[in-house]
């Protein structure tokens, strides 16, 4: 009987090595599961050759067979069905859809690296939305059914716990600061990281810490100094994951990407779903030092990013498209300010709308619905508190009777009575405010 090969205790020689290991207490091999380090990644056809007469991948050499239904013309004659296809999708039918896509998309990665100020495409990983990246990180770092765990900071994005449950991984929790007595966000305000409590919760089995900045549903940036404090904590041997889906709606210079070249133990997730307005193409981005990203690449499915997705993403990263994105982001930020101003007016306060909470660093606001003032005993200055029952009624009435859908977040820590409202177009906000006023008058 042959003896099984021992599992590795160091990074394979094929993986890039960091120039200057930092922080000194961190070792990537202590975080990655040993069987993942020993993995021989699947080598797909396009890893070897991508030009010439391609007879290596069992593709359909005759091309796709998509025939769009004809569109009736006013004169009764059919016209090309391309007329029904959105403009941005028409060119995708001319791509080599019968060929497998690039397994790595170096040009797209290079554009993202340039946008985010990183050295080159080796510092970029692409996933099917950020959710694939979350799942991959848990799978490569945390042993299922063991005492190893991830740590999350509620209220936060729900997929961290879902992915952990799917992978049979324990979830430890440390709430964000839930009191607003020291203001919103920052070092100690509402929805800031309680750094001392996070450090107390960390054990040798803590492999990943998920932080969301700006948070969902909090809409609040986490301070870079708080993140840095966790990265530097000697007792934490794992990786800090900073989820920045909404970072382009926050102030400049607030991204944790500024820490990536300094720290090996951080990975920053971003997306094209929010500021770029490309939620439908499902493209997530991870930014970190090359050794960790190479392990993610070794573990992912071979062709996870489709050709149409990559094509549209590259168009979105062209200079003229980036300028358009920035214009829309600034417009949404102005609309966010206006929405907060309207909700803070005496009219809505009299109807039981509380002051918007959180840092307002994303493309949504978190709005508390308070007790109905008319339901309380008469008082010159009634003290109204957040009311989950009323908030849920408002949420359902808006959706089912008024055609306006927001999100009830009252079940989240520190969000009692809260509705999360995305910043819509000016017309959508106008309609929302009018119908909200009507509902609050009845509920």
N, C-alpha and C positions, 0 to 999 in steps of 0.2 A: 504494500500500500504506500502511495507517494505521500510525502509530508506536505501539507498546505503551505504556500508561501506566507511569510510573516507580513502582517499589515505594516504600512509605513509609519514612521514616527517623525518624518520631516517632509517638507514639500517636495514633490517630484521635481527632478532637474529640469523638466520641460516647462515648469511654471516660472514666470518672471519673478525676480526677487526685488523687494523694495530697496531703494537706495540707502536710506537711513532709517532703520526700524524705530518707530515711535508710535505709542509710548513704549518704554522699555519693558514694561510688565506684560505686554501682549505678544502672544504667539499664535499665528493663524492655525498651526497644526493642533493647538489645544482646543480650538473651537470646532473645526471641521471633523465630522465623523470619519473614523479611520477607513471604513469601507468606501467612502466617497473619495478620499485621498488615493486609494488604491484603484479607483475606477479607470478602466480603459475606455475612453469615450467612443461613442459610435462615430464612425467616419463615413459621411455620406458622399454621394457621387460628386457633388459640386465642391467638396473640399479638395478634390484632386484637379479636375478640369472643368472649365465653364465655357470654352469656345471650341469651335470645330463641328464636325458631324457628330452629334451627341447620341450615341447608341448605348449608353451605360446605365441609365436610370429607369428604363422601362416606362418612359413617358409616351403619350399619344402623339406620334410624329405628325399627324394630320391636323393638329390644332383643336381648339375648342369648338363646340357646336352651338353656341348661343345664338339664337335667332330672336330678335326683339319683335313683339307683335306690332303690326302696322298701326299707324295712327290715322284715323279718318280725317280727310281734308274737307274743307267747306264744299268743294265741287264733287264730293263723293268718291274721289280717287284716294287710294291709300298712299301714305308717304312714309319715309323711313322712320322706323320706330325709335331711332336715336333721339328724335325730337322729345320723347317722353323722359329721357334719361337726364338727370341733373348734369349741368355743364361740367362740373369737376370730375364726374365719373366717366364721361365719354371716352377720354384717352385711355382709360384702363382696359377697355376692350381690345385695344391695339397692342397691349403688352403681350409678352410671350407667356400667356396664361397656361399653356400646355406644358411649360417647363417648371420644374421646381425652383423656388426662389433662392437667392443667395442665402447660405446658412449664417452669414455674419454681417452683411450690409456695411462694409467699411466706410463707404462714402457718407451714408446717413449718420453713422457714429461720429465721423470726423466733423460733420456740420454741427452736431449736438455739442461735441467737445469744444469747438470754437465758440459757440453761443454761451456756454457756461464757464469759459475761461480755464479749461483743463488742457493738459499737454497734447493729447492726441486720442485717436479712437480706442486705444487700449484701456482708457479710463471710462468707457461707456459700455453698458450692457442693455440689450433691448428685450422687453417681455411683452406678452399679450396682456396689455394693461399692467398696472402695478400689482394686481392680484396674483399674476403668475410669479412675479418676483418675490412677493411675500411667501407664497407656498414653497418656492424653491429654497429660499433662505432657511425656512423651518426644516425642510427635508435634508439639506446638506449639513445643518448644524446640530440638530436636536434628535437624540435617539428616541424613537417611539416607545411608549410604555415604560420609560425609565423615570428616575427622579430629576432628570434634566428639564429645564423649563424656559419659557419666555416670560418677559415682564412687560405689562402694558399699563398705561396711565389713564384710566377713565376720568371723564367721558372721552371716548376716542372712537376711531373707525372700527366697525364691527367685524371686518374680515380677518383681523389678526386672530381673534378668538376662534372664529369659524375654521380657519386654516389649521390652527393648533388642534382643534377637536378632530378634524379629518385625519390628521397625522398622529393622533393619540399622544398629544403633548400637553403637559400641565401648563396652566396660565397663572402667573402671580400678578397681583394688582396693587398698585399704589395710586390712589386718587390724585388728580391735580388739585391745586388749591381751589376750594369751592367757595370760599368767602370773598366777598367784594369789599371788605373793610379797608383794604390797601389798594383799592383801584382795580383796574383791569390789566391783565397781562404783566409784562415786564419780569422783574426778578421775583416778586412776591405777591403780585396782584392775582385777581381771579383767573383761574385756568393756567397759572404758571406751574412749573415743575417744583414739587416739594423735594428738593435735591437730597436733603438729609434723610428723609424717609425712604427715598429710592435706594440710597446707599445701605440703609439698615436692612432692606428687603433682599439685597443681593447676597447670593451664596455662591459657592464654587460650582453649583449646578446651573446657574443663570447663564444661558448661552446667548440670548438676544434680548435687547431692550428696544421696544417700538415706541417712538415718539412722533407725534403728528404736529407739523408746524408749517403754516397755520393749521389749527386743529379742526377736526370735523367731529362734533357739531359746534365747537367752541368759537371758530373763526379767529383764533388768537395765536399770534406768533410766540414761540418759545425763545427765550433769550439764548444767544450763542454762548454766553458765559456759563449758563446752567448746563448746556450740552457739553461744553468743554470740561466742566467739573466732573461729569460722569465719565467722560473719555479718559481723564487723568487719574481716576480712582483706582488705586493699585489692587484693590480686592476684586475688581471686576475684570475678568479675563475674556469676556465675550465681545460682541459687536453691537454697537448702537446703530439702529436703523431709523433714519429721519425721513418721514414721509412728507414731501413738499408739493402735494398736488396743487395747492392754491398759492404758491409762493409768489407768482407774478402779480398777484393783486395786493401784495404787501409792499412795504417801503424798500427801496433799493439797498443792497448791502446786507439784507437780513437772511440770506440763504446760507445754510450749513455747508454748501459746496465750498465755501471759503476755508473749510477745515479739512477737506479731503486730501490735499497734498501733504498736509502735516501729520495726519493721523491714519494709521493702518486699520484701526478698529471702528471706522465709521463707513456707512454706506448711505447715500442719499437717493431717495426715490422721487422721481418727477413723472409728469405725464403730459401728453398733448391733448387731453380731454377737456381741460378747463380753459386756460387763457388762449390756447390755440383754437378752441372751438371744434375739436376733432374727436369727440367722444365716440363716434361711430366706428373709427378705424382701429380702436383698441391698441394703442401703443403706449407702453410704459417704459420708463428709462431708469436705470440704476447707475449711479456715479460713485466710483470708489477706486482704490488702487488696483493695478492690474492683477496681482496674484489672486485676490478674492473673486474678481470678475471672471478670471479664467476658469475657476472652479465652477462658477455658475454656468459658463458656456459648456463645460464638459458634461454637465448634468442635464441641461435643457433638451427638449425635443429638437431634432436636427433642423427642421424648417419652420420655426415657430412664428416668424414674421412674414406675412404674405407679400407678394409683389405689389398688389394694389395699395396695401398699407404703406409700404416703403416708398412707393411712388408719390403718394399724396403727402407723406411726411416730408420728403425732400422738397416738394413744392412749397410747403409751409415754412421751411427754413431758408428759403431764398430771401435776399435782402428786402425786396419789395413786399413780400408776404410778412416778414417780421415787422416792417413799419406799420402795415395794416393791423397786425395783432396788437401792437403797442397803442395804436389809436383806439381800438375797441376796448382794451383794458382800461385806459384812462377814462373812456366814456362810462364804462361800468362802475368804476370807482366814484365818478361824479354822481352817477345814479344811486349808488350805495349811500353816499352822503345825503342826498335828497330824500331817500326812503327813510333813513334814520330821523331826519328832520321832521318829516311828515308824521311818523309814528310818535314823535315826542311832543306833538302839538297838544294844546289844551283839549281839543275835541276828542282825540283818542285817549288821552289820560282820563277824561271824564267817563269814557266807556270801559275803563279797566284795562288799558294796555300799559304795561310797565316799561321802564327804561330798558332799551336794548342792552344786553349784557355781552361781555367778551370784548376782544380787541378790535373787532371789525376789520380784520386783515385779509378776508377772503371775499368771494363773490356772493355772499349771503349774509343775512343778519339773524340773530337769535333773539326772538321777541317773546317776553313773558306775557301770558294772559293771566290777569289777576281776577280776584273775586268780582262779581258784578256789584258795583256800588249800590244799585237800587235794591239789592237783596239783603243789605246790612241795616242794622238799626240806625236811625238818623243820628248823625254826628257831624260837627263842624269840620273835623279832619279825620275821616275814617281811615284806619290802617288796613290797606288791602294787601293780601298775600297771594303768591302764585297759586293757581287753581287748576289742577290737572283735569278734573272732571269738566270744567267749563272749556278748557283749551281743547280737549278732545271733541267736544260738541262743535266748537268753532271750526276745527279742522275738518270734521265730517260734513258740516253744513256748507263750507266753502267748496268742497270737492263734489258732493253729491247733489247740491241744489243750486250752486252758483258757477260751476265749471272752472274753479280756480283751485289748483292742487299745490299745497305746501306740505311740509313734513312735520308731524307731531314728534317731538323729542322729549316729552315730559318724563319718560321712563329712564332717561340717562341721569347719571350722578350730577348734581348741581344744576340741572336744567328743568326743575319742576315747573309745570305750566307753560313750557316753551314750545313755540312753533319756529321752525327754521324756514326762512323765506329766501329763495334765490333772487338775486337781483335780475329782474327781467328787463325787457325793453321799456322805454318811457310809457308806451301805450299799455303794456301789461301791468306796470306798476300803478298806473292811473286806475285801471279796471280793478285791480286787487284792492286798492285802498277804498274805492267806492263800495265794493261788495263786502269788504271786511267791516266797514262802518255799519252797513245794514244788518249783518249777522250779529255783531256785538250788541246792537240795539234790541235784538230778540232773545239772545241767549244769556 
